[in-house]
Amino acid sequence: MISEAFAQTTELAAPAGDISFFALFLGAHIVVKIVMLGLIAASVWCWAIIVDKQLLFTRTRRQMNRFESVFWSGQSLEDLYQTLVSRANTSMAALFVAAMREWKRSHEGKKPAIASLQQRIDRVMDVTISREMERLENRLLVLATVGSAAPFVGLFGTVWGIMTSFQAIAASKNTNLTVVAPGIAEALFATALGLVAAIPAVIAYNKYSAEATRLSSRMEGFADEFSAILSRQIDERTQG
């Protein structure tokens, strides 16, 4: 029974001389086909994430640049807050709105709660930075996982394919190169697909992780500067 199954596998192999990618896929063992389809799906998924992250980081950098330009232009904080409060803000604008909202809440009522206002503002901005980093780093773990696992998945397909090919060759008792080559090529095709999926994923993960770190540093720097501005105003109001 085993010999017959391997003989059938040999019959399904790509015709001699036909080593196109499609022919290699059709001639592969069912397990190798599943591995190939999984790697192709992972590669498509990674490229979708890469395109989405490229657009996201580009948009975030532009938003930061625009906000910093407006913030340091001399416009009053109250006017800027009123302009942004009704919008869906991200990055530095979200930090500014969160801090200003806490500032305004603390000054409402007959007894302003400014005793620990500085600490509350700092905590609010820390939470906002954490939330923004979660948004920026979302799905980067997928790239890291594919980058580390895809070569091994492809290697598994290769090992399985070579094992099946040699067993089929042994069953058919034919060691002609034209018989051996297609089976080996089919097996190695799985490793190639694993590398095709892994290499862009690893490069993109490193690139966007570094970019997220740079954007986090910019937001933390702005939070420190804005906290210092509000701290001076708190001191002035307390002394006044």
Order of alpha helices (4+ residues) and beta strands (2+ residues): alpha-alpha-alpha-alpha-alpha-alpha-alpha-alpha
